Amino acid sequence: MNKKLTQAVKGALAAAVLSTTFSNTASADVMLHAFNWQYDSVTERADEIAALGYKSVLVSPPYLSNPSSSWWARYQPLDYRILLGPLGNKQDFIDMVNALEARGVNLYVDVIFNHMANMGMTKGQEQYPGFDVNTPEYNANKLYGDLSGGLFGPGDFHDGANANCISDWGNWWDSTWNRLCGAAPDVGLPDLRGEATDGSGEWIRTNQIAYLEALKALGVDGFRIDAVKHMKWEHLNWVFNSDVLDGIHVFSEIISHSSADDSTYLQPYLDNTDVRMGAYDFRLFNDIDHAMDVSGSLSALAQPNTLPNDRAVTFVITHDMPQNDGFNGFLFSEEDEKLAYAYILGRDGGVPLVYTDNNETTKFNGRWVDAYKDVDLTSMINFHNTVQGTTMEVLSSDGCVIYFRRGDSGLVGINKCGNAVTHTLNTTGLNVGTYTDQISGSTLDISGASQGVTIPARSARMWLGGGNPPPPPPAAWYFSGTENQWGADVMTQEGSVYTITKTFGTGDANGGPRFKVRDSNTNWNNSCPTADFTVNANTTYKITFDPAVANCAGLSVEVEQPITGGSCPITFSCANGNTNMGDSVYVVGSATELGSWDAASAVKLNPTNYPTWEGTVNLPKNTQVSWKCIIRQEDSPFTVRQWEQDPNNNFNTGNCDVTQAQGSF
């Protein structure tokens, strides 16, 4: 049927459009992008897809589209109301949904709401459809609505006969209001007025919502929105309202390969759409891309720039990269692609997307045909599914390698360089036992808190195993040496390390000053170093020990420098020192330097953070000090307005172990 619909007719039809809600909880995890697969092919492989560990499948758009068999024709809609085309009909689609659902696999579909096809290659005369769709075949494959009239007309598009092609892809206005075009004389794909507030905009949005709800009613669990950087936020938010978003997972394609793209398109999308709407994580992709460069460093992936975990779909390749010449430069080499997959499938965060196609990439010798069942890739998926939901901790990284732990039984190592690399890792968070690499089948034995782990050149390792929890860490570490007649003085724990300060004499009958540290005060089964650590006589040392570092390499000794003059600077503070004009806060005490309890000789403090007063006084080492805060007249030294309440404050300066003393009124 080739007629222009009036706004009145559109308004009447809009009221009759199917509008149902369907609650369905999507549990997205590793997603297979079955790009341009026929729907019955997905059905036939449903058992295999589930067995390989995929939790969801993304298929190409299900509607009436440009009838060309080429992949790009699926991204040129003709009519949302009809599910029929080269990929299959409505029944094929339903069979696919049912086959996947029976195996616990969710289904996602690609949707295009920015534009329509331009079969006539004209501007301003578009009719959708421009032919009779009220036929038995189309009605048999109807998703929703009334097929007695066309879907859209010329008034539903931006600018009509005056439409322009996008010329500046970095310009938001140009990219969102103008057309996607190929090389001249292509006049481009008509750009829908989905953000308009008139009857045309309402008609467009009503049909798009009805289309989504009809697919949800068939059992679809999620949507990928194509070409979102070319859509207005108002359009997107009106269509993907709370009812549509209920029970499904939605993510958008916003190609963002630079900081300018991020600030122009990606960040505004995050700021202006529902937090339940995700996106391709181009931030993470860009960091992976740079890290894999010859001049890049894998240490950048220890704390990468990413989308929020609950909004991120992580990927190594999208369908645009091999299909469009302009994006070929985004592709990794085959080796780097595999390493990048190991990273996104090994790490915690986001929904990993795995790309495979249907022999559309003849230019690349069909590189991604059956890629979904590559043995290395499915081994990575097995690792991912096993450790899903566990914590992630980066253990080591540098220019060539990155190692990270997943929970207590998963370990990932990735090496991008041309030589094997070994790092000594802190493995205290991993169970002890034998681990098996899911990719190569090689094993790794972890037996304690520290482990040297080698990654061969240009490879990844994803180990699983270790059935036994690690032994509990020692309750304490002890100093034993000539200074304490080889007794056991407990060391002070500071985070993950242990410290103690010791002044050594001349040694003992068996030799000069020396010591060890050990994890027991009753035996020497676990002590460091193997031979006694020798030090200089009549010297004070701060001894630090990190038991997580292998081969006793975590033991360090530093000379403690004596304080000049044998005195210690003590900073006194008196809180709540509220004073009147002419009064100040002083500190007075037993030491001569504090006036020997004589208020007239007390030391005046400064109101640096009123009503807290502070000041520093040098006091002799190894001196017991009692003191109080007072409020005193400045001009009448014997007139004390207020004494700090009993009891006195007390401390010993020791070897300047005390640096601050606090009092309060």
C-alpha positions, 0 to 999 in steps of 0.5 A: 500500500503506497499512501501517506498516513495522516496524523489523525490516522496515525493517532488512531492506529497508535491507540490500537498498537500492542502494548503489553509488559512481560517480566523476564529476568535476564542473567547475562554472562558470557554472550555469543554474538552469532552475527548474521546467523540464520535463526534455525542455525542457532536452534540446531546448535543450541545444545552445543552453545550451552555445553560450551558455557555460553549464557546468552546469544545475540542475533541480528535484527528480527524484522522486515528489512532490505531484502538483500542477502548482504549482512548490512541489509539487516541494519536497514529496517522496512517494517517492525511489525513483520518478522520475516527475512533472509535469517528466518521467519517468525516461527524460526525465531520462536523455535530458536527462543524455545530451544535456547530457553530449554537449555538455560541460555538467554536470547538478545536481539539487535534493534535499529531505531535511528533510521530506516532503509532507503530502497528508492534512493530518494530524499523526501519521498520515503514510504514504509512500506511502499508496497502492500503488506496486508498479505497472508504471508506478512500477516502470518509473520506479524509481530504486532499491529494492523498491516492495513496501512503503511508504517512511516511516511516522509513526515517521520524523518528529519529534513525530508528532501533537504536531508544531509549526510553526516560530514563531521563524525566528531560533531554531536549535532551533525551525527545525531541530526543528519543521515548515515550515508555511503559514498556518493551518490548515496543519499543515505538512510532516512533519519527518524524523528523519534525525539519529536514532541508532535504526533509523528514522534509519538507514532514512531516511539509507540511502534518502537515500544510495541516492537520491543514488547512483542519481542519480550512476549516471545521470550527475548531477554535483552536488546542491543541498540545499534547506532546510539551515538546518532540518536537523541537522548529524549528518543532513547529514554522515551522508548526504553522506559521503565516498562520496557526495561523491566526484567531485561538487559539492554546495552548500546553501541557507541563507538568511542575510540578517543577521549573526544568521542568519550566526552562527546558521546559515551559519557553523555549517554551514561549521564542521560540514560537509565542506569539499567542501560549498559554499553560496549565498554570502549574505555576498557577496549581502548586501554587493552588496545594501547597495552598491546601496542609495542610501546604499551604496558600490560601494567596499564590493565592493573587499574584500567579505565572502564565503564561501571561493572553493571553497565559494561559489555566487554569485548575484543571485536565488534561486527563493525571492525572486520566488516567496515574498512574504516574500522579494520585498524581496530582489529588485533592480530590473531595472537593478541586477540586471544590474549585480549580474550584471556584478559576480559574472560579472566577478569571480574567485571562486565558481560564478556561478548564473544564474536563469531560470524557466518563467513562474512569476512572473506577478506580475512579468510573467514577468520571468525567462522566457528570462532565461538567453538575455538578450543582455547576460547571455550577453555577460557569461558570455562575458567570464567564460569568457574570463578564468576562472582569471586574477588579479583586481585592483581598480584603483579604487572609490568610492560610484558605481563600481568598476573591476577588472582580470582577468588581462592582457586583461580590464577591468570597470567598473560604475557604479550612479549616474545620471551618467557617471563617469571614473577614471584607472586604473593599467593597467600590468597590462593588455596594450596595444591595443584592447579591446571591451566585451562588452555595448555593443560600444564600444571602449577603447584602452589604450596605457600605464601610465595610462588615463582610463576612463569608465563611462556612467550606470547601466551596466557595461562588460566589456572584452576585448582588448589583444593586445600585452603592455605595454612593460617598465617603465623599469629606473630613473628619474633626477634631473637638475637644477641641483644636478647640472649636469643630469647623471643621478643614479639615484633609489632605488626604494621599491616602485612609487615612486622617491625621492631627496634633494637640497640645492639651491644658487642655480641656474645661469646659466639660472635658479634651482634647478630639476629634472626626472626622466627614465627614461633617463640618455642621453635626455629622451624620457620626462621629467617635468614638461614644464616644469622643476620650480622649487624654493627656493634653499639648501633640501633636498628629498625628491623622490618620483615614481610613474610609474604616475600619469598626466600627471606627477601622481605627482611630489611634493616635500617639504622635508627639515627640518634636525635641531636642533643639527647632530647625529643620534640613533643607536640602538646595539644589542649582541646576545648581551650575556650578563652576570654580576651587576655587569656591563653592556654599553657602547658605546665608539668613536672619537667623543668622545660614545662615549668616544674609545675610553676604556672608562671613558668608554663609554656604558652601554646598557639591557637592553631585550630581554636579552641585546640591549642598546640606547641612543641617542647623539647624534653630529655630522652628517657624521662617520665613526664606528668603534665596538665593544660591550664588557662592563664592570664597572659599579663598576670602569670599567677592568675590561673583561670582553669586547670585541666581536671585530674588525673595528670597526663603522663608519658615517658619520652623513652628513645623519642618513642612519643612525639605527641601528647594530648590533653583537654579541658 
